[in-house]
Amino acid sequence: MNPFDAFIQAMAAESMETLRHFDLPVALAAGIAPDKAHAWARMQDVYYGKTKFTRKQALAARKARGFSLDELGLIERRVGGVKDAGERWRLRLELLDVTGGYKAIERAARELIPREDNAPAKKQVAFSQPNNGRARITIDTTDRNAADLEHRLRQHIDPALPAAAQMEEEFWRILDGTTGGVVAAAPRPIVMVPIDAHARILAGDGDDVVLTLTDGTTMTGAEYLEYEFGDALEVAAFHPEHGAVNLYDTERFANQKQRDLACMVSPVCAFPGCRHGALGCEIHHVHAWKHGGLTNMNNLVPLCRYHNRINDDDPWRRKRGHITMIRGAPWWISPRGYHIKNTDRGALDQLFGPQNT
């Protein structure tokens, strides 16, 4: 077993043994980030420390086998805000019954333990100290405002050049009045929900329905009805195994309908951890065009400009990993063969539930 495989085993398959033998001073001396080391120490105390809830602790330790340290850490972060110790154990045991990985635990935790910070964050603008002639501006605002601004800043960028610098220049042109202001990046009415949920929305009973937009944000059924979409309503067809349905196309570049469908399947860049909304992404051929890949729906995925460039298009390359399609949805495969999906907010997940490899 090489060092990386041993690391993965210690973090995942043997996580409870790793936790049982964890030593905080040794971890800190080895250079582990203090916040992570202290979080693991608290987890060790939960599962192996002294408690009056000994039966629940023993049950939790049995259930936790097979969970990764990151998954156990997620559970502790979510139950940590609950004041009553008995209630914390009840919720911890419920979350340890969740299957499907990190994202599934995250969803279950949101339902079981509403976070206090679900309320809108305080609106603010912060400025850093200047450093070598540069400074950073941080704006805390709504996701809708952020999406509208990003949409506006990307309207005139040259795709052959880095986007960030062009967006910064466009931002200041807006402020000094050289160009027009920021207008809402109005969503288009492409139906991505089961017909019964759509009927509830139209009947005014869909406040709890959450729709995902192709700019990476979400809206409720009630918010959906507030927008003026015009007379035409677009409907996209999806198959639970094959994904978006469309015809083959021998042109290299995706047409607008294909772009729309690809963005609905993956509302953000498909590369793990990337937050770029699909509308600002390039459309990537999973099986490269240069190797005979068709411009067909089961071969099209939104990737931001950077991740589109680093994707291993050639089958023999094993440097940065590559995107593949599994049951109609994009997954990233690492150079060592690990499968990771960046988002579960796409049309297929909404219609048919989260997918597993």
Beta strands, then each sheet from edge to edge (+ up, - down):
strand 1: 124-127
strand 2: 137-140
strand 3: 190-191
strand 4: 210-212
strand 5: 218-220
strand 6: 234-235
strand 7: 238-239
strand 8: 243-244
strand 9: 282-285
strand 10: 300-303
strand 11: 322-326
strand 12: 329-333
strand 13: 339-340
sheet 1: 1+ 2-
sheet 2: 3+ 6+
sheet 3: 4+ 5-
sheet 4: 7+ 8-
sheet 5: 9+ 10-
sheet 6: 11+ 12- 13+
end
